[in-house]
Amino acid sequence: MPALQLSVPLDLASTLLGGQSFCWNETSPGSFTGWIQGMPVTLMVKHRQLLWNNPLLSPFRLEQYLSLDLDLESLLVPCRQDPWLPRAREAFPGLRPLREDPWECLANFICSSLKQIVQIRQINERLRRFFGGPQRNFPSPQRLAKAGEKALRQCQLGYRAKHLAATAKILAQEPQRLQIPDRWPTEQAAEHLEQLPGVGPKISRCVLLYAYGRWDAFPVDVWVTRLLHHLYFPGRRRTLRPGDWEAWSQQQFGPARGLAQLSLFHWYRTRPGARSRR
């Protein structure tokens, strides 16, 4: 079994099951089975080594997918004076940002509206089972466009099937739409993604953060709004608008605000007494 010596903490459960990706399951204690770049694989950590069972996946691919090349502490230096982020980092030091496949990440989050994390994982599994072929690969835009909205509803997508089918149809004809130039600022990249059906500010920023490595993308959903009000604006009755959160998060956390959100979100959602839903 291939192995990679770890130079940073790695918490597979928090990283793979915490709402960045939805193709992973813990098949036995400490053992996680899913897909990376279309390849099935099982991951585990033992004695500060990352082990995996698919030799077709190189150590470089694992390092990239799990962002093991990132010095998170250095990136989060501007956040050291924040009153809450150090607690979140201390609670989950092995939480890593993922670099997901852009199409699968986009499709997952189109399906995520008003869904819990476990339900999104179930949708991902159904899409693979119904449309992914013998290897249960995540179906391409072309495959889902051909399947159409009616077939997608069989995966219990509800109204989300309409958006996913429409976006798949566009990307099947224009796959270059997912090729976002590095020179584009994150706001421009978000506006570009938001031209697709079913993609709003929250989804666009999730995709930019979890698939494109845009560490300054700051997704705001129900949980994030709740934690921001509870921790930073206690007693405030009126919620801030999305544009206000953008400006505030940039001032509070700087260019690594997406990484700060990832840690705060996971810590707040999993704290004692919190309901584990997205």
N, C-alpha and C positions, 0 to 999 in steps of 0.2 A: 504494500500500500504506500503510495507516495506520501511524503511528509515535508513540512516546511517549518523551520524553526521560527518561532514568534519573537519579535523584539518589542511588541506592544501587547497590552491586554486585549483579549478577544472574547467577548461574550456572545456566543452564537445564538442563544435563545433570544436575547434582547435585539440583536441585529437582524436576525432573519424572520422573527415572528412579531416584531413590534410595529408593523404598519408601513414599512418601506417596500417590501416585496410580499407577494401572496402565493408563491408557488412552493413554499417550504412547509414540511411537517416534521415534528419530532417523533420518529418512528420507534425509538427506544431511548432511555435516559441518556441525554448528552449526544445523541446521534440524530442528525437532521438530513432529510432527503428532499431534494428538489432539482432545479435545473439552473445551469449557468451557461449562457450563450448557446442555448438549445441542447446542451448535453446533460443527461441525467447524472446525478452525483450524490453521494452521501458524505457529509462533513462531520468531523468530531475534533475536539481538542483534548490532548493528553500530554501531560508533562511539558507544557509550554510548546507543544508542537501542533500544527494544524495537519490533520490526516484526511485524505480523501481517497475514494475507491475507483476513480475514473482516470487512468493514465493519459487519456487524450487531453485532459485539462492540464496545462503547464502551470508551474508555480507562479509565473508572471500573471496569468489570467486570474488566479486566485487572489494574488496581491491587489490587482486592479479592481476586481469585483468587490472585495471587502475593504478597499481603501487602506490597505496595510502600509502603503507608501506615504500616507499623510501623517504629519506631525501635528496632531490635533491640539495639543497643548500650546504649541507656538501660534497656531492659527487663532486660538481663543484668548491670546494674551490681552487684546483690547477689552475682554469681558471680565477680567479678574476682579474688578470692583463691583460687579453685579452682585446683589445680595443673595440670589437664589441659584445661579448657575453652578457655582462651586459645589453646592450640595448635590445637585443633580449629577455632576461629573463624578463626585465621590461615591454616589450610590451605584452608578453604572459605568465604571471606568473602561469597560471593554465594549461599550456600544460604539459601533463603527458606521459611518455612512456608506451606503451601497452605491455601486454604479450599475444600475439595472439596464436592460435592453429598452431603448426608448419606446418602441411600439408596444411591447407588453406592459410597460409601466403606464403608458397613456391609456391603453385599454382597461387596465385594472382600475385606474382612478375614474374613468368614465363610468365604470360599474359601481363605484364606491359610495355614491350619494345615498345618505340615510341608511347605510349598511354598517354592521359591526365588522371588525377585522376577520373574525372567523367566517362570516358570511361571504366576504370578498374572496377568501381562500377557497370556499366551496364553489363560487362562480368560476374562479380560475381553473379549478379541477374539472368542472363540467365542460368548459370550453375546450380543454385539452382532450377530454374523453370523447366528446361528440365530434370535434373537428380537427384533432391533432394527429390522427393516424395511429399506426401501431406503436410508435414511440411516445405518443402523447405529447408531442411538441406543442408549444403555444402556436395557435393557428395564425397564419399571416393575414395581412389586410385583404389580400386577394381571396383567400379562403373564406373569410367572414363576409366579404362583400358578396361572394357567390351564394353563401348560405342565406343571407337576407334576414330581415327583421323577424319574420315569423319563426324561423328556425332558432334564432337567438333567444327568443322568448321561452323556448323550452329549457334554457339554462337558468330560468328563474331570474331573468334580468328585469322583468317588468318594463316600465317606460324607458329604462336605460338602453334597452335593445334598439330602440329607434335611433338614439344618438350613436351607439357603437356601430350599427350597420351603416349609417350615413358617413361617419368618419372613416370607416374601413373602405368604403367605396371611393372616397376622395383620395386616400393614401394608396389604394391599389392603382389608381390612374396617375398619381403624382407622388411617388415614394420619396422624391427629393425634398418634400416638405419637412421631413424629419431631420434633414441635414442643416442644423442651425449653426451659422458661422460663429466662431469664437469671438470675433470682433464686435458682434452685436452685444450691447448692454442687456442685462437680464430683463429689464422692463420691455425692451423691444422684442426679445425672444418670447416673453410671456404673451405679448399682444399677437405675435405670429401664431402661437399655438391656439390662442383663444378665437381664431377664425374658424376652427374646426367645431362641428356640432357637439354640444354637450360639454364644452371646455370653457370654464370660467376662471377667474383669478386664482382660486384655491387649487384647482386641478393643474393649471399651467405651472404654478410654482412647485407643486409636488413633483411633477415630471422633471422640471429643470433641476431640482435639488437631488432627486434620487436616481436620475438617469443621465443627466448631462454634467454633473459635478459643479453646478452653479451654487457655490456655498453661500452666496448672498441672497438666494431665493428664500422667501419667508412665507410659507403657506399659513393661512389663517382659517381654521375651521371651528366647529362648536367647541371642541376640547381646548384648542389654543386660545380662543376668545375667553373661555371660562378661566383658564389658568392665568391669563394676563390680567383680567379684572381682579381675580382673587389675590394674586401676588403683588401686582404693581399698582392697581387702581382700586383698592378696597373702599367700598362705600359709594363708588361712582354709579349712578343710576343709568345714565345713557351710555350705550356702547359707542366706541369709536368707529368711524367708517374705515373701509379697507385702505383708502389712501392715507388715513391718519396712522394706521398700524404700520404701513410701509415707512413713513417718515420717523415714527417713534422707534421702530426696531433698528433702523439704520443708526440713529443717534445712540441707542442703548447698547447695541452689540457690535456695530461696525460691519466690515465686509464678510465676517464669518457668521452673520446672524442666522443663516439657515442651519448651521451646525449647532448654534445655541438653541434654536427652536427644537431640533431633533432631541437633544438631551433633556430639555425642560419638558417637552411633550411626553416622552417615555416615563420620566420620573414622576410627573404629576398624574399621569393616567394609571400608573401601577402602584401608587402610594396606598397605604392601608386605608380602607374605607371608600376608595374610588371604584366606580363601576367601569369595568374593562370593556369599553366600547369606543368606537371612533366617532 
